[in-house]
Amino acid sequence: MNREQKAAVIEEITGQIQESEAIFAVDYRGITVSQVAELRIKLREADASFRVVKNTLTERAADQADAEILKPLLTGPTALTFARGDVAMAAKAVAEFGKETELLAFKGGLMNGEALEPAEIQALAKLPSRQVLYGQLVGIVASPLTGLARSLNGLLSGVAVALGQVAEKKASGEIPAGE
């Protein structure tokens, strides 16, 4: 790889670091090309990408992107997962793939400028996806409104029944009709 190609790769990695919500570093020893392709398909659904790059180039990109937190993770064979969309879904995809293949041990990561330990990434992987969390939030917000609507409906039904009984009693003569 010549100097211009290295500069282009560094610039590309810098852009990926800057546009990512989170970055996970994993040890990729033992993974095959077909397994990498399979993982990339799973990560695409979470708007994430998986990239294997030389550590020296990634260190330079981390310097340019002000992400020095990544530099200690760049020892040995390291691949990076760049999560731009749903971070939990990306972490889950890598964790599940690692569990299935017994490969891809998390080394650590970066999220919102803060370092992530491997245990924290595993905890992220156990979270529900963003869509599920949004659904749960809507359910929580809508719950009091639903209760209020049911209560008002019950009150209105009660008033309607009472007025109906008054009308029946007027018709039968039990209640004198007004003038």
N, C-alpha and C positions, 0 to 999 in steps of 0.2 A: 504494500500500500504506500503510495507516494505521499508527499507532504500535503498536496492539494486535497487528495482523497481523505486524509486524516482530518484536515481542517473542516471539510464538509461533514464528516461523521460527527465531529465534536459539535459543530453548529446544530446539527439535527438533534443530537442527544440533549443539548442545552434547551432547545425549543420544547422537546418532550418533557423535560424536567419542569420547565416553567409553566406549561399548560396542564400539568397533572394535578389532580386533587390529592393523590397519594402515590407513593412509589414503594414497592416491595422488592427487597433483594433476596434472592434465593440461590442456593447451591444447586447447579444444574448437572452435576456429575452423573453420568449413566443414562441420561435421557437421549432418546433417538430422535432423528429428524422427523419421523412420522409422528412421534409423541408430541414434539414441539408444534407441529402443524395442528394436531388435535386440540392441544391446549389453546392455541391462538384462536381457533374457531370458538371455543367456549368463552374466551375472554372478549371476543368481538361483541358478543351479546351484552356484555357489561360495559361497553365502550372503554375497553382497556387493551393494551398491547403488551407483548412479551418480547424482550430483546436481549440478545447475547452480544456483548461488546467487550473489547479489551478494557481491562481495568484502568490502564493508563489514560486512555481516551476518555473514559467516563469520569475519571478524577479531574481532568482538564475541563470537561463540560460542567461538572459540579462546581468548580471554581467560578466559571463564567456565570452560572445560574444562581450563585450565592447559596448553594446547598451543600456546605461543607459537612453537614451531618451524614451525608452518604459516604464520604471518603473512608471512614473506618470499616464500612461493610464490604469494601472492594478488595477483599483478600481471597485468594483462591478463585476457582471458577465461579463467577457470579453472573446471573442473569437478572434483569430488572423487569418488573411489571409496572407499567405506567397506567394508572387508573384515572381516567378523565371523567367518567360518569359515576355509576353507583359503586362506591368503594367497597361496601360490604359484599356485593355480588362478585366483584373482582377477587377479593380475598377468599371468598367461598370457592370460586372456580379453581384457584391455585391450590387451596387446602385440600379440596376433594380430589383433585388430580394427583396431588402428592400422596394422599392416603391410598388411592387406588394403585398407584405405581410404586409406592414406597420410595419415591424420589422427591426432589424439590423441597429441601428443608429451608424454612425461613431463616434468614440471617438478621433481619430487622427491616426498618423502612423509615419513611418520612411521610407525614401528613400535616398539612397546614403549617409547615415550617418546624414542626416538632418531631423529634425522633420517636420511632415506634420499636418496641421490643418484640421479639417473636411471639411471646404470649399475648401481647396486645393485638397483633395481627390475627392470631387464632381466635381471639374474642370477637374481633370484627367479622370474621368468617361465620361466626355463629349467629350474628344478627340477621333479622329478616331483611329482605330486599327493600329498596326505597319505596317501591309501589305498595308493598304490604304495609309498611309503616305509614304511608299516606292514608291508606284505607283505614287503619286503626285510628289515626288522628281524626279523620272525618267522622268515624263512628262515635268517638268520644265527644266531639263538638256537637254532633247532631243529637246525641242522647238526651240532653236537657230540653232541646227544642221539641223532640218527639214526645217527651213526657208532658210538656206544656200543651201541645196540640191535643193530646189525649184527654188531659184534664179539662180543657176548654170544650172539647167535644162532649164530654160527659156532662158538664154544666149546662150546655145548650140543650142536650137531650133531655135533661131533667126539667128544664124550663118548658120545653115543648110538651112533655108529658103532662106537666101541671096545667098548662093552658088548655090542653085537650080535655082534661078532666073537668076543668071549670066550664068549658063550652058544653060538655055533655050534661053537667048538672043544671046549667041554664036551660038547656033544651028540655030536660025532664021536669023542670019547675022546682027543683030543690033549692036553687038559688034564684031569688027574684031578679027578673030582668030589669035593667036600668031604663030610664026614660030616654 
